[in-house]
Amino acid sequence: MNPLIKVDRVYKSFPLPDGKGEFNVLRDINLEVRSGEVLALLGRSGSGKSTLLRIMAGLIPPSQGQVWNNDRPLRGANQNVAMVFQSFALLPWLTVQENVELGLDARGVNLAERRRKALSAIDLVGLDGFESAYPKELSGGMKQRVGFARAFVLQPQVLFMDEPFSALDVLTSENLRGEIDDLWNAGTFPSKSILIVTHNIEEAVFLADRVIILGSNPGRIRGEVQIQLPRPHDRNSPQFKSLVDYIYTVMTNPEAQVMSPQVAAPKEVKSPFAQPIPHARVGGISGLLELIVDLPEGTDDIPRLAERIQLAVDDLLPILDAAVMLGFAEVSQGDVKLTAIGQDFATTTILRSKDLFRQQVLDRVPLINSIVSTLKEKRNRSMRSDFFKDLLDEHFPDAESDRQFATAIDWGRYAELFEYDASEERLYLTETEATEEKQSSLTS
């Protein structure tokens, strides 16, 4: 059976400000959306998930490549899809029924048919009796039900869902997620396929038949995981937990190979300023290690750890990435385990922890190592921050470039490698680092 939607070698880039080049969001994306399946696009923030969804919906064009809809090249908006957004996107001056009828009205459906279909969709999502209510009278969960009804009423071939539960509280999102799954499993879902964008690993495994895992910088397909479980997917089954652990493992290790027939491309030699630092403060890294070090063998299950400290995946993963980058922790099979040096860092004195941090930063973080080396080359051991920011701007958009610089400053200051004068926008080599450099040159 031919796919409903096919993405063929799609690339997407956006121009950087002031004509500095392009920011690559997506690279060489190939995937299919098939009839009778729930497909999940799983990736961290910044992996281009929502951009890819909008390209497939025909809302923005690809820079290269082609999207096929029912074996025809997609030109303009895809009339065979409907979308449920993260934000409720309701018009506050319209009633529930009028909001649900919007798409039908745009398609020129007559009033009587619009009313019949809208009331049926409203009933399907459990909002019967609220047809004349306005959005301000509804809870967040009810507003999102209106969003689903507005999509259902169009009876699309494929329903696109862009993190549809992330704006809701835990109990409401769990309830609504379960109801959507029940509709799909009962065969009463008003579309042939579902494509959901999410960064929630358990949500992807619970809802999907296939999970496409995206990498970042730029967004690319690392591979896919088949969810070969009987429906409904039982969260308490060992197979479900094993799949969640496996995906946590590959998500926390960007270099890990996802099960895929594709052969990984050889690594490119990158500039130190093209290799991003995870956005985690030293205090967060230290606190996480201290929580783990007291556990047996300094090991914890990542999903349990996230639940224990009540951190969302997008907040926990950068801290884990930072700990792994610095050599303080290792991630395997969904578990995080402190290395010997990580245990030392988590239990030693403040002074020694600074020494350990300095050592690991210089050994394992090319960006900071390059900053220190540049400062050593200067006679006055000083450099304007613009120099480093311009190098970062070549590889990241402005906002991300600023975040990379801020994280590098935080790590470098803690390690006492350099100081930063914000008023002068200037970096200085610390006296400690300058003294060690001088002693090194005398003994060599």
Buried (B, 14 or more C-beta within 10 A) or exposed (E): EEBBBBBBEBBBBEEBEEEEEEBBBBBEBEBBBBEEBBBBBBBBEBBBBBBBBBBBBBBBBBBEBEBBBEEEEBEEEBEBBBBBBBEBBBEEEBBBBBBBBBBBEEEEBEEEEBBEBBBBBBEBBBBEEBBEBBBEEBEBBBBBBBBBBBBBBBBBBBBBBBBBBBBBEEEBBBBBBEBBBEBBEEEEBBBBBBBBBBBBBBBBBBBBBBBBBBBBBBBBBBBBBEBEBEEEBEEEEEBBBEBBBBBBBBBBBEEBEBEBEEEEEEEEEEEBBBBBBBBBBBEBBBBBBEBBBEEEEBBBBBBEBBEEBEBEBEBBBBBBBBBBBBBBBBBEEBBBBBBEBBBBBBBEEEEEBBBBBBBBBBEBBBBBBBBBEBBEEEEEBBBEBEEBBEBBBEBBBBEBBBBBBBBBBBBBBBBBBBBBEEEEEBBBBBEEBBEEBEEEEEEE
